[in-house]
Every structure is written in C-alpha cells, then in structure tokens.
C-alpha cells in the first residue's frame, strides 16, 4: 500500500492504493461474466483482443480497476484507489 500526501493538483489529504494479481482455473469468459455482474457502478468498460478491463466506483467511494487477461491460467488484477480529506 502506498500513500501520497498533498500531491500537486489534488486536494490536501491522503490517497491510498492497493493492487493485487490473481490466477484462477476458471475460463476467461467465466471471470469476465463475474465482473460484469459485480453490481458496482461501471464508469468504463473496454475490451482488447487479450483482456477486458473495467473502472468501477464502489459504494464507499473507492475507485477500482479490474483487468482480466485471457492467459492460461486466466489472470486478473485489481487496483483500488481511495482519497481521504
């Protein structure tokens, strides 16, 4: 986890982030379906030949990015960012 204090252009406060990478035996399409049905507010969703990515806003205000990669085994990465006054 990293913290940045008073970064230029941002209000004073703390920004925290965390990223995690996972492997799963589930198929790429199963993992994409799981994230499509997550229930979070989707800000953006994009597809490339090798991955699907989302930017979502969670109820607590956290912005999260999820990327599912069409690899063997399937991998997915979660990056969460939250700013506190």
Secondary structure, DSSP 8 states (H G I E B T S, - for coil): -EEEES-TTS-SSEEEEEEEEEEESS-HHHHHHHHHTS-SEEEEEEEETTEEEEEEE-TTS-EEEEEEE--SSEEEEEEEEEEE-
